[in-house]
Amino acid sequence: MVETEVKLRWHGTAREAQALIESRGYPAYTPRTLERDQLFDRPSGELRQSGQILRLRRAVLGERTQSTITYKGPGTREVYKSREEIEFLVSDPDAFSTVLERLEYHPGFRYEKYRTQFRASGEPGIITLDETPIGIFLELEGPEYWIDEAAARLGFSRADYLTTSYAMLYARYREQNPGASPNMTFEA
């Protein structure tokens, strides 16, 4: 599968963002969920340097946690970010982490967000509201034409598109805030 997406920085509250999204015909289809993401790489940084990621996500859904492994391949970052994405559920994330470490993939950057997803019936894309420790972002994922249409409905233009990962956004944040934690977590 090829993932095509953009991020949009939101300058209001999460509640205001949700109200806007829903007022434009996109009801929430997943509840607000805490996602804890852990990236893995070799000590040389070979995945990062080649534009790839290997991520373990733990989504906390009330009393239960769902864990997903994601591989993202190198991609393009022009108007949209587009790249191969392979995801699958894992029943024992700790065992999987141990397997990765045995294969010399070590835990790297960690980041957290509260995520709510929205979708309009019959439309091919998803709007995601991400509440992160460095601000609120909307992600639009789907075909390029749909991204442009949905962005316009929400009051954004192509000039507002970000194709940067949360790791890169946080690296920029740390440049401006040298005392910030090395990981983008709420506890930090």
Secondary structure, 3 states (H helix, E strand, C coil): CEEEEEEEEECCCHHHHHHHHHHCCCCEEEEEEEEEEEEEECCCCHHHHCCCEEEEEEEEECCEEEEEEEEEEEEEECCCEEEEEEEEEECCHHHHHHHHHHCCCEEEEEEEEEEEEECCCCCCCEEEEEEECCEEEEEEECCHHHHHHHHHHCCCCHHHCECCCHHHHHHHHHHHCCCCCCCECCCC
